[in-house]
Amino acid sequence: MPEISRFYGIIIRMYFADHNPPHFHAEYQGFKAEYDIKTLNLLIGALPKRAHALVLEWASLHREELLEDWHLASVPAKLKNIDPLD
């Protein structure tokens, strides 16, 4: 599963040819979660409160890029890296 971003110990990944709805995977210190790209709702799993807030902040800034990577993953084609949260 390709890593598309990493910040504050949080790893963001996306699978090739994954199921709908468009989503991404976040991992932090053994915790795992999946987030809907369009709504930013938590689909599965959980992250600690601070990591969850950081993921939501990052995703809200990069929603269009996430949707572009989702499209590339469905082809499948090489995914683009997305800038980390500063």
TANORDA-V28040 format. One line per field, one symbol per residue. ss: DSSP state (H for helix, E for strand, - for the rest). psi: psi as a letter, one per 40 degrees, with the letter a starting at -180 (. if undefined). burial: # if it has 9 or more other ideal C-beta (glycine too) atoms within 8 Angstrom, else .. Layout:
# TANORDA-V28040
ss->???
psi->???
burial->???
This chain:
# TANORDA-V28040
ss->-EEEEEE--EEEEE--------EEEEEE--EEEEEE-----EEEE---HHHHHHHHHHHHH-HHHHHHHHHHHHH-----------
psi->hhheihifehhhihiifiiiihiihhhhfeiiihhhddeeihdiaiiidddddddddddddfdddddddddddediihiiihiih.
burial->...##.#..#####.#.....#######..#######..#.##.#.#...##.######..##.######.##.....##.#....
